[in-house]
Amino acid sequence: MRTGPQRRATAGRLAAVVAILSLAGCAQERWEVPATGPGEVWFVGMAYPEGDWTPCVDDDSVAESHMTADMPTSRAAATFTPEADEDDVRRVLDCLDRSLTGGDVSVGVTAQRDDAG
C-alpha cells in the first residue's frame, strides 16, 4: 500500500508525463504546406515509399496520382484538385504519416494542368 507521499510523487510524475505529451502536440508540423498562387495546385511527392500508403492518395481532393512501374516503387506523386484546401493536403499527409513505414515525402506547388486544350 502506498503512503501519502508516494501517491503524491506518483501523481506528480503522471502530471509531468501528461504535460510533456501535451507540449509534443504543439510541436512544429512535420511538413510545411506552401501557399498556392493563381493557377497553382498542391502536390505530394514520395521517394521510395514503403508501407500501405496507396489508400492515402485515393482521396476526393486528389486529382491524379502516379507511381513508377519498378518494384518496389521508387517514386510516387499525387496532384490535388484546384478546389483542394490546406486541410485536404494535411489530411493526406497525416494519412501518409500513419501509413508509410519508409521513404521520404515532400509537398510543393505546381502549375494547374489545363486539360481543356
Phi and psi restraints in degrees (value plus and minus 20) as a CYANA .aco file:
   2 ARG   PHI    -104.9   -64.9
   2 ARG   PSI     124.2   164.2
   3 THR   PHI    -106.6   -66.6
   3 THR   PSI     151.6   191.6
   4 GLY   PHI     -74.5   -34.5
   4 GLY   PSI     -68.6   -28.6
   5 PRO   PHI     -83.0   -43.0
   5 PRO   PSI     -54.9   -14.9
   6 GLN   PHI     -88.3   -48.3
   6 GLN   PSI     -60.0   -20.0
   7 ARG   PHI     -84.6   -44.6
   7 ARG   PSI     -60.9   -20.9
   8 ARG   PHI     -86.0   -46.0
   8 ARG   PSI     -58.5   -18.5
   9 ALA   PHI     -85.3   -45.3
   9 ALA   PSI     -62.9   -22.9
  10 THR   PHI     -83.6   -43.6
  10 THR   PSI     -64.2   -24.2
  11 ALA   PHI     -82.7   -42.7
  11 ALA   PSI     -58.5   -18.5
  12 GLY   PHI     -84.1   -44.1
  12 GLY   PSI     -61.7   -21.7
  13 ARG   PHI     -85.6   -45.6
  13 ARG   PSI     -61.5   -21.5
  14 LEU   PHI     -81.7   -41.7
  14 LEU   PSI     -62.8   -22.8
  15 ALA   PHI     -82.7   -42.7
  15 ALA   PSI     -58.0   -18.0
  16 ALA   PHI     -85.3   -45.3
  16 ALA   PSI     -61.9   -21.9
  17 VAL   PHI     -83.8   -43.8
  17 VAL   PSI     -64.3   -24.3
  18 VAL   PHI     -81.4   -41.4
  18 VAL   PSI     -61.6   -21.6
  19 ALA   PHI     -83.3   -43.3
  19 ALA   PSI     -62.2   -22.2
  20 ILE   PHI     -84.8   -44.8
  20 ILE   PSI     -63.8   -23.8
  21 LEU   PHI     -84.4   -44.4
  21 LEU   PSI     -56.6   -16.6
  22 SER   PHI     -83.9   -43.9
  22 SER   PSI     -62.3   -22.3
  23 LEU   PHI     -86.5   -46.5
  23 LEU   PSI     -54.5   -14.5
  24 ALA   PHI     -81.0   -41.0
  24 ALA   PSI     -54.1   -14.1
  25 GLY   PHI     -89.1   -49.1
  25 GLY   PSI     -39.2     0.8
  26 CYS   PHI    -112.8   -72.8
  26 CYS   PSI     -15.7    24.3
  27 ALA   PHI     -85.8   -45.8
  27 ALA   PSI     145.3   185.3
  28 GLN   PHI     -81.7   -41.7
  28 GLN   PSI     125.5   165.5
  29 GLU   PHI     -78.0   -38.0
  29 GLU   PSI     127.7   167.7
  30 ARG   PHI     -86.4   -46.4
  30 ARG   PSI     -59.2   -19.2
  31 TRP   PHI    -142.7  -102.7
  31 TRP   PSI     114.8   154.8
  32 GLU   PHI    -107.1   -67.1
  32 GLU   PSI     104.5   144.5
  33 VAL   PHI    -113.5   -73.5
  33 VAL   PSI      92.8   132.8
  34 PRO   PHI     -90.9   -50.9
  34 PRO   PSI     137.8   177.8
  35 ALA   PHI     -92.9   -52.9
  35 ALA   PSI     129.5   169.5
  36 THR   PHI    -122.7   -82.7
  36 THR   PSI     133.4   173.4
  37 GLY   PHI    -132.5   -92.5
  37 GLY   PSI    -196.6  -156.6
  38 PRO   PHI     -77.7   -37.7
  38 PRO   PSI     112.4   152.4
  39 GLY   PHI      56.1    96.1
  39 GLY   PSI      -7.1    32.9
  40 GLU   PHI    -136.3   -96.3
  40 GLU   PSI     131.4   171.4
  41 VAL   PHI    -152.9  -112.9
  41 VAL   PSI     139.5   179.5
  42 TRP   PHI     -99.5   -59.5
  42 TRP   PSI     134.6   174.6
  43 PHE   PHI    -161.0  -121.0
  43 PHE   PSI     134.8   174.8
  44 VAL   PHI    -141.1  -101.1
  44 VAL   PSI     107.7   147.7
  45 GLY   PHI    -133.9   -93.9
  45 GLY   PSI     125.1   165.1
  46 MET   PHI    -149.8  -109.8
  46 MET   PSI     116.0   156.0
  47 ALA   PHI    -132.5   -92.5
  47 ALA   PSI     105.0   145.0
  48 TYR   PHI      31.9    71.9
  48 TYR   PSI      32.3    72.3
  49 PRO   PHI     -88.7   -48.7
  49 PRO   PSI     116.7   156.7
  50 GLU   PHI    -146.2  -106.2
  50 GLU   PSI     127.1   167.1
  51 GLY   PHI      88.7   128.7
  51 GLY   PSI    -193.7  -153.7
  52 ASP   PHI    -115.5   -75.5
  52 ASP   PSI      50.8    90.8
  53 TRP   PHI    -115.2   -75.2
  53 TRP   PSI     -36.8     3.2
  54 THR   PHI     -80.2   -40.2
  54 THR   PSI     -52.8   -12.8
  55 PRO   PHI     -83.3   -43.3
  55 PRO   PSI     -42.8    -2.8
  56 CYS   PHI     -84.8   -44.8
  56 CYS   PSI     -53.8   -13.8
  57 VAL   PHI    -112.1   -72.1
  57 VAL   PSI     -19.1    20.9
  58 ASP   PHI    -112.0   -72.0
  58 ASP   PSI      42.9    82.9
  59 ASP   PHI    -140.7  -100.7
  59 ASP   PSI     125.1   165.1
  60 ASP   PHI     -79.8   -39.8
  60 ASP   PSI     -44.3    -4.3
  61 SER   PHI    -103.0   -63.0
  61 SER   PSI     -27.7    12.3
  62 VAL   PHI    -114.0   -74.0
  62 VAL   PSI     101.0   141.0
  63 ALA   PHI     -94.8   -54.8
  63 ALA   PSI     -63.4   -23.4
  64 GLU   PHI    -177.6  -137.6
  64 GLU   PSI     132.4   172.4
  65 SER   PHI    -158.2  -118.2
  65 SER   PSI     129.5   169.5
  66 HIS   PHI    -160.8  -120.8
  66 HIS   PSI     133.9   173.9
  67 MET   PHI    -164.3  -124.3
  67 MET   PSI     136.8   176.8
  68 THR   PHI     -90.1   -50.1
  68 THR   PSI     137.0   177.0
  69 ALA   PHI    -103.6   -63.6
  69 ALA   PSI     -31.6     8.4
  70 ASP   PHI     -88.5   -48.5
  70 ASP   PSI     133.4   173.4
  71 MET   PHI    -142.8  -102.8
  71 MET   PSI     106.5   146.5
  72 PRO   PHI     -89.1   -49.1
  72 PRO   PSI     137.4   177.4
  73 THR   PHI     -78.1   -38.1
  73 THR   PSI     110.3   150.3
  74 SER   PHI    -114.3   -74.3
  74 SER   PSI     -44.7    -4.7
  75 ARG   PHI    -165.4  -125.4
  75 ARG   PSI     125.5   165.5
  76 ALA   PHI    -168.1  -128.1
  76 ALA   PSI     133.4   173.4
  77 ALA   PHI    -169.6  -129.6
  77 ALA   PSI     130.3   170.3
  78 ALA   PHI    -151.9  -111.9
  78 ALA   PSI     110.0   150.0
  79 THR   PHI    -128.1   -88.1
  79 THR   PSI     112.3   152.3
  80 PHE   PHI    -105.3   -65.3
  80 PHE   PSI     139.7   179.7
  81 THR   PHI     -90.6   -50.6
  81 THR   PSI     138.6   178.6
  82 PRO   PHI     -82.0   -42.0
  82 PRO   PSI     -44.3    -4.3
  83 GLU   PHI    -102.7   -62.7
  83 GLU   PSI     -30.9     9.1
  84 ALA   PHI     -83.1   -43.1
  84 ALA   PSI     125.6   165.6
  85 ASP   PHI    -137.8   -97.8
  85 ASP   PSI     158.8   198.8
  86 GLU   PHI     -80.7   -40.7
  86 GLU   PSI     -54.0   -14.0
  87 ASP   PHI     -82.2   -42.2
  87 ASP   PSI     -57.9   -17.9
  88 ASP   PHI     -82.5   -42.5
  88 ASP   PSI     -65.5   -25.5
  89 VAL   PHI     -82.1   -42.1
  89 VAL   PSI     -64.7   -24.7
  90 ARG   PHI     -84.4   -44.4
  90 ARG   PSI     -55.5   -15.5
  91 ARG   PHI     -81.7   -41.7
  91 ARG   PSI     -65.5   -25.5
  92 VAL   PHI     -85.9   -45.9
  92 VAL   PSI     -62.5   -22.5
  93 LEU   PHI     -83.0   -43.0
  93 LEU   PSI     -60.6   -20.6
  94 ASP   PHI     -83.1   -43.1
  94 ASP   PSI     -60.2   -20.2
  95 CYS   PHI     -82.1   -42.1
  95 CYS   PSI     -64.9   -24.9
  96 LEU   PHI     -82.7   -42.7
  96 LEU   PSI     -59.1   -19.1
  97 ASP   PHI     -80.8   -40.8
  97 ASP   PSI     -58.8   -18.8
  98 ARG   PHI     -97.1   -57.1
  98 ARG   PSI     -49.5    -9.5
  99 SER   PHI    -117.8   -77.8
  99 SER   PSI     -51.5   -11.5
 100 LEU   PHI     -94.0   -54.0
 100 LEU   PSI     115.4   155.4
 101 THR   PHI    -126.1   -86.1
 101 THR   PSI     -24.6    15.4
 102 GLY   PHI    -192.3  -152.3
 102 GLY   PSI     144.7   184.7
 103 GLY   PHI      87.6   127.6
 103 GLY   PSI     154.1   194.1
 104 ASP   PHI    -138.9   -98.9
 104 ASP   PSI     124.1   164.1
 105 VAL   PHI    -141.9  -101.9
 105 VAL   PSI     118.6   158.6
 106 SER   PHI    -153.1  -113.1
 106 SER   PSI     134.9   174.9
 107 VAL   PHI    -146.4  -106.4
 107 VAL   PSI     117.5   157.5
 108 GLY   PHI    -175.2  -135.2
 108 GLY   PSI    -192.9  -152.9
 109 VAL   PHI    -143.3  -103.3
 109 VAL   PSI     131.8   171.8
 110 THR   PHI    -162.5  -122.5
 110 THR   PSI     143.2   183.2
 111 ALA   PHI     -84.3   -44.3
 111 ALA   PSI     119.0   159.0
 112 GLN   PHI     -83.9   -43.9
 112 GLN   PSI     112.1   152.1
 113 ARG   PHI     -95.9   -55.9
 113 ARG   PSI     113.4   153.4
 114 ASP   PHI    -123.8   -83.8
 114 ASP   PSI      81.0   121.0
 115 ASP   PHI    -105.6   -65.6
 115 ASP   PSI     -19.8    20.2
 116 ALA   PHI     -95.9   -55.9
 116 ALA   PSI     -41.5    -1.5
